Amino acid sequence: MEIPILFEDGEALVIDKPAGLPIEPPRKGGPSLANHLEMLKLGFQRPPVPVHRIDTDTSGCLLLARNPKALSRFARAFEERKVAKRYLGIVAGVPEADEGEIALSLSKISSAEKGWRMIPAKKGKPSLTRWRVVQRLERGTLVEFLPETGRTHQIRVHAASGLGLPLLGDPVYGDAASGPRTMLHAAGLTVERDGKPPVVATAPLPADFLALGAPDGPDNG
């Protein structure tokens, strides 16, 4: 599996993570990003280390740090919200408005039947996502999501419970049969750096988005 590189300098790599590739080795075994880190050394002595997480099903921008100091610096940038993330998702239906924001506190629950998942809960962690409609498609709607916080499954829950329209293919918060996978793509990432230009990367829409009618272009609307 070839992993495209979207940004590279002495501190950082941003890769275009393929959908279906987990970041950490699955308990049941199988390939993961860990299998590719040696190849992503690109002449450096150390393999790069993922700074943050995106779901296995989610494609797109993933930041890797190329040395321990960079890892610490980038981790601090995420904690201090000096990171801008742009996602594109296809939701099952048409939102009532063209844009808005979703503020829902999220909490983790688990059960023997369904496993763990996130739910809206007043005592959960605050989360905020801004969104806008990009284009209505034959099946569903392409929506831009700009998360202000970085909670687990935030966009997936905000789409399902905030918009009332789950992402196509989402097996936990929607209907797995409605799409080829959870239709969420990390389209853009900007990470501020003191004294240096920011890390800026954009990931083109993958083939499964294009197959559902999403526009092919540098900014995807």
Buried (B, 14 or more C-beta within 10 A) or exposed (E): EEBEBBBBEEBBBBBBBBBEBBBEEEEEEEEBBEEBBEEBEEEEEEBBBBBBEBBBBBBBBBBBBBBEEBBEBBBEBBEEEBBBBBBBBBBBBEBEEEEBEBEBBBEBEEEEEEEEBBBBEEEBBEBBBBBBBBBEBEBBBBBBBBBBEBBBBBBBBBBBBBBEBBBBBBEBBBEEEBBBBBBBBBBBBBBBBEEEEBBBBBBBBBEBBEEBBBBEEEEBE
